[in-house]
Amino acid sequence: MTIPVKTQTGGYDITLERGALDRAGKLMSLSRRALIVTDDGVPEEYAKRVARQCESPHVITLPQGEATKSMDSFARLLREMTRLHFDRNDCVVAVGGGVMGDLAGFAAACYMRGIDFYNIPTTVLSQVDSSIGGKVAIDFEGYKNTVGAFYPPRAVVIDPDTLKTLPDRQISNGLAEAVKMALTCDRELFEMIESESADIDTVIYRSLLIKKQVVEKDERETGLRRVLNFGHTLAHAIESCGALYHGECVALGMLPMCENGVRARLLPVLERLRLPTRFEGDPKVLFEAMRHDKKLAGDTINVIYVPRVGEFEMKKLSVGELEGLAAKAVGK
C-alpha cells in the first residue's frame, strides 16, 4: 500500500509492502549514480538487491551502532561522493536502521546543498518511526542529534520481510516506539498491543498513520510534533549514559511521564516485550546529560505527559521538577 505524506517542503510516498525491496527500482528514481549506505549489521544481500536495480550503484558499508552517527562518518560519505564526482542529479539511498537513515540523509542534505535522498528502513524502529518525518542528524560531543537538518526523503520503501533476520531484542526495541505513539494518539492500537492481537504489519501501518498526521500538521516541531518526543527527554539522557538501545531508553523514559493508571497498564506491556523498566546507572550522570537536551530553554523544558491512554498533554517543567520525576522513575 502507499501512504502519501504531504508537507510544506514537499510530499513523498511511503510504500509499505512485503517484497517491496525488489521493487525499489520502480518506486525510486535510480537511473543515475546512487550511493547506497548500509552497515555491517544489515544482511549484505539487502544492499545488493537494491544495487542491482540502480544504473550506477556505489555501496558503502559502515560499522553498525550509534557510534557511527558521527562527524567522521559524515565526512567519509561526503569524501566518497566527491571522489565519485557526484553532482546534484545523483542520489543517496539508506538501507538499514535509524542510524543509517539519519547519517545518510544528513549527508544528502549537505552535499552540494542537497541531493535526492531515499530511505529503505530494515528495522522495526526505523519502519515505524525514524524513516519518515524528514529529521536527519548526527551526534556530536557525546550528545544525540545535535547537528542536523529537516530534509524529507524523496520516497520511503518499507518491506516487512526485511525484519525476519532481526534478533528479538531489536524487534522489542522498535516496538517501544510503536507503544509510544499508541499511548499518546491511538487508544485502540495500544489495546491491540496490550492484548497481543495486532500483527507486525498492522502495528507498522497504524504507527505510520500517526506519524504522517503529526508531521503533516507540524513538520518542523513548533507545536504538535513535540508529541513524538514523548519519553525522549529522559531516553536521550539514558542513551548517552550506557549501552541500551534507543527503544529501550524510550521505554524507561515513558514511565515517569504517565499518570499512575496509565503506568500500571504500561509496565506489563514493557515487561512482556522484554523492555527495561528500571534504570541501573548513576543518576548524577543521567541528570547532567538531561541538561544538554536541545529542547531545554533556560531552566525549563517542554515535555509530553499522558493522563489517559490515547491522550496527551504538553507540560512545561523546571529542570528540578524533571529531575524529581526521573529520580522517582529510576528508583534512586
N, C-alpha and C positions, 0 to 999 in steps of 0.2 A: 504494500500500500504506500501511497505518497502522502506526506504531511507537509503542506506548504507553510513556510514561515515568512511573514511579511513585516519588515521593519522600515524605519526611516532611511536607513543606509542601503536598502535593497532587500530583495527577497531571495530565498533559496528553498530547495526541496529537500526534505528528509525522506529517503526511501527505506522502508522497514519491510524486509522480505527475506525469507530463508533462500539461500542460493544467490543472493544479490552480489556477492563478491565477484562472481564470474560474469556479471553484467556491468561491471564498473565502466567498461569502455563505452557502453551505451548511455550510462547515467551521468558520465562526466566527459568533458572535452579533453581527450588525451592524445589527440593527433598533433603532438608537439613535444618538446623536451619536458620531462617531468622528473623532479627529484622526489623519490619515494623514500620517506623517512620512517624507519621502524626500529625496534630494539631487539636485543638477543633473547628476550623473554617471550617474544611473539613467534609462533611457528614460522619458520623461514618460507614455507610454502605460500603463506598468505601474500607476502610482498611479491613473490614470484608470479603468482596468479594475476596480480594487478599489473605487474611489469609486462606480461605477455599481451596485455591489451593496450599498451602505450606505443606510440610511434618511436619515441626515443627515450627509453627509461634509464634512470640512473639511481640505483638503490644504495642508500647509506644506512648501515646498521650500527646503532649506538648501544651502550650498556643500559640494561634495564634499571629502573629505580628513580626515585625523586632526585637523587644527586645529579642526574643527567640534565635536569631542567636548570641549566646553569649558563653563565656568560660564556664559558669555554665552549660548551656545546653549540650555543647560538652562533658564536664566531666560526665554529667549524662548518656549520651549514652555509653561512654566508661565503666562506672561502671556497667551498665546493661549488656553489653556484657561480661564483666569479671565475673559478678555474674552467668550468664548463661553458663559459661565455653565455650564461642565461641572460635573456632580455625580458622585457615586460610582457612579451607574448607567451612566456613559458609558465610553468605551474609547479606547485609543491603539493604532494599527497602524503598525508599522515596515515600510517597503518599501525594501529596499536591502541594503547590506553590513553588516559588523560595527559600523561607526561608528554607523549609524542604529539598529541594534538596541540597542547599549549606551546610547546617548543617550536614545532614546525610551522604552526600558524603565526607565531610571532616573527619567525624568520621571513615568512612570506609577506607579512605586513611591512617589514622594514626594507627588504631588498628592492632597490630602485623605487622606493616609496610605495611599494605594494604590487605584488603579482598574485595571480589566482591561487587560491588555497582550497583543497578538497580534504575531507575528513572521513576516514573509514575506521570507526572505533571497533575494537575487538574485545573489550572487557565490559562487564555489566555496568560498572560505574560510568565509563565514558559513553555507553549506549543510552543510559537513562538520563544523563546529566551533562557532562563536561563537553561533549562533542557539538552541542548546539548552544546558541546564545551569543557567539561572537567574542567571548573573552579569550585572549591569548596572552601568555606571560611566561616569564622565567623567575626563579627565585634569586635573591641577591642578599649577600651578607648574612646568610642563615635564616632569612625570613621569606615566607611564601609569597609569590606573585607580586613582588614589589616593583617589578619592571615589566610593563606590558602595554596592551592596547585593546580597543574594541575593534575587531576585524572579522566580520562574518565570513564563513566559508561560502564557496560557490555552490556546493552541494555536500550532503552528508549521506553516506550509504551504510546502513546498519543491517548486517547479516547475523541473526542469532545463532546460526550454525557455527560461527567462529568461537562461541562460548564453550563448545564441547571439550576443548583442550584445557580449560581453566581449572585450577585446583579449587577445592571447596572454599578455602579461605578467601580467594578472590571473588567468588560468587557472593559470599556474605558481605564482603567489603562493598561491593556495588549495590547490593540490596539495601544497605544503610541509607543511601541517598534516595532510594525509592520510598523508604519509610518516612524520611524527612519530608518529602513532597506530599505524601499522603496525609501525614499528621497536620500539615498546615492548610491543605487545599482540597483534599478528596477523602471524605469520611468513608465512602464505600470502598475505595481502594485499600485503605488501612484495615477495614474489616475483612476484606478478602485475604490480605497478607496475614492478618491475625488468625483467621480460620483455616489458612493453608489451602484456600480454594482457587487461587489465581496461579496460572502457569506463567512462565517467564516471559513469553511473548506478550501476554496481557499486561504484566507489570511494566514492561518497557513501553508499550503503546500508551498506557494511561499516564505514565510519568512524562513522556514526551509531550502529550497534550497539555499537561500542567505547565511545563516549562515554556512551550510555544505561546500559550496565552499570556504568561507573565512577561516574556521577552518582547512580544509584540506591543504591549502597553508601555513598557519601560525598558528600552534597550540598554540604556547607559546607567542604570541603577541609581536613579534620582529619587525613587519612591518605592513603588510596588515590588520591584525586582529584589529589594532587600529581603523579601520573604525567603528567597532561595539561600540566604545566609543563615537560616535557622540552624543553630548548633555550631556554626562555623567559627565564632569568635574564640570559644574555648577549644574547638577542634584544631584550629591552626596553631594555637599555642602548644597544645599537646603534641602535635605532629613535629614541631621544631625541637621537642624535648627527647624524643626516643625513636623506637623502631616500629611503631604501629602504622598500619596503612591508613590512608585518608578516611575511608568509610568507617573504620574502627574508631578513629578520633571523632568523627561526626556523631557516632553512636553515643560516645561519652558526653559530647558537647550538647546533645539534645536534652539530656536528663535534667539538668538544673533549670531549663527554660520551659518547663511544663508545670501545670497545676498538678496537685497530688493525685487526683483521679486519673489524669492522662498518664502520668508517670507510672502508676500502678498497672496500666494496660501495656505501656511501652516496655517495661522491664522484661516480662516473659517473652515478648516478641524478640527482643535483642538476644536474650539467653538462648532461645530456640535457634536463632540464626548464628549462634556461636560468636556473637559480638561482645566486646568487653563492656562491663557496667561499672567498673571502678578503676580510677587512675592510680597507678602504682609508683609514680615518680615523685620527685621533690616538688612540693607546692610552691616554694620560693622561686624556683626556676620557671615554673609554669606562669606565675603571676608576672614575672619580668617579661616573659615572651608575650603575654597578653597586652602589655603596654606598647608593643610595637605593631599592634593591629592597625592596618591602614584605614579602618573605619573610625578610629579614635579621633575625637575632636576636642583638644584641650584635655579636660579631666572627665569627659562624658563620652558615652558611646551608645549608638542606637542598636538595639537587639530585637530579635523576634521572639515572642512568647506565645505559647499555645495554651489557652484556657480550656478549650474543648477540642476533641478530635475533629479535624476538618476546618478549624478556625484558627486565626492568629491575630495577635496584636503587636504593634510596634511600641517599644518602650525605650525611654532614654534613662540610662543608668550611669551613676558615677563609677569610677574605677573601683572605689571601695566597695560599692554595692555588688559589682560584678565579681570581685574577688571573694566576697562573702558567699555568693551563690556557688561559685566554683569550689570553694573550700568545703561547703556542705556536700556538694556532689562527689568530691573525691574522698570524702571521709577523713580529712586530715585536720 
